[in-house]
Amino acid sequence: MKISARNILKGKIVKVVHGAVNSEVTIELPGGTQLVSIITNSSVENLGLTEGKPAYAIIKASNVMVGVD
């Protein structure tokens, strides 16, 4: 796999929560940090994403927003 994104984090899927249109996929990285991504249900199905399966979190973004009350 070759991609242009520079932030590629390998981990293990620890939770998949299906919604009406999208699913919430949680990937645990080595060391215990967890990342959550919202992707379409069809992408979950096409990629065969299930708990315990290894997966990559691939991040390509020009900014990260942070907010407080």
C-alpha positions as CSV (number, residue, x, y, z in Angstrom):
1,M,0.0,0.0,0.0
2,K,1.4,3.4,-1.0
3,I,-0.5,6.5,0.0
4,S,0.3,10.2,0.4
5,A,-0.7,10.6,4.0
6,R,2.3,10.7,6.4
7,N,0.5,9.8,9.6
8,I,-0.1,6.0,9.5
9,L,-0.8,4.4,12.8
10,K,-1.1,0.6,13.1
11,G,-3.3,-0.8,15.8
12,K,-6.1,-3.3,16.6
13,I,-9.9,-2.7,16.3
14,V,-11.3,-2.9,19.8
15,K,-14.9,-1.8,19.1
16,V,-17.3,-1.3,16.2
17,V,-20.6,0.5,16.9
18,H,-23.0,0.4,13.9
19,G,-25.5,3.2,13.3
20,A,-28.2,3.7,10.7
21,V,-25.7,5.1,8.1
22,N,-22.3,5.3,9.8
23,S,-20.3,3.2,12.2
24,E,-17.9,4.3,15.0
25,V,-14.7,2.3,14.8
26,T,-12.2,2.4,17.7
27,I,-8.6,1.4,17.0
28,E,-6.2,0.8,19.9
29,L,-2.6,1.7,19.3
30,P,0.4,0.0,21.0
31,G,0.6,1.6,24.4
32,G,-3.1,1.8,24.8
33,T,-4.1,5.0,23.1
34,Q,-7.4,4.7,21.3
35,L,-8.5,6.5,18.1
36,V,-12.1,6.7,17.0
37,S,-13.2,7.2,13.4
38,I,-16.7,7.6,11.9
39,I,-17.0,5.8,8.6
40,T,-19.8,4.5,6.5
41,N,-21.4,1.2,7.2
42,S,-20.6,0.1,3.6
43,S,-16.9,0.8,4.3
44,V,-17.0,-1.3,7.4
45,E,-18.5,-4.1,5.4
46,N,-16.1,-3.7,2.4
47,L,-13.0,-3.7,4.6
48,G,-14.3,-6.5,6.8
49,L,-13.7,-4.5,10.0
50,T,-14.3,-6.6,13.1
51,E,-13.1,-6.4,16.7
52,G,-9.7,-7.9,17.1
53,K,-8.6,-7.4,13.5
54,P,-5.5,-5.3,12.8
55,A,-6.1,-2.0,11.0
56,Y,-4.4,1.3,10.2
57,A,-5.6,4.7,11.2
58,I,-4.5,7.0,8.3
59,I,-4.6,10.7,9.1
60,K,-4.4,13.4,6.5
61,A,-5.5,16.7,7.7
62,S,-4.2,20.3,7.5
63,N,-5.5,21.2,10.9
64,V,-6.9,19.9,14.2
65,M,-9.6,21.9,16.0
66,V,-9.6,22.2,19.9
67,G,-12.4,23.8,21.9
68,V,-13.3,24.4,25.5
69,D,-16.3,25.9,27.4
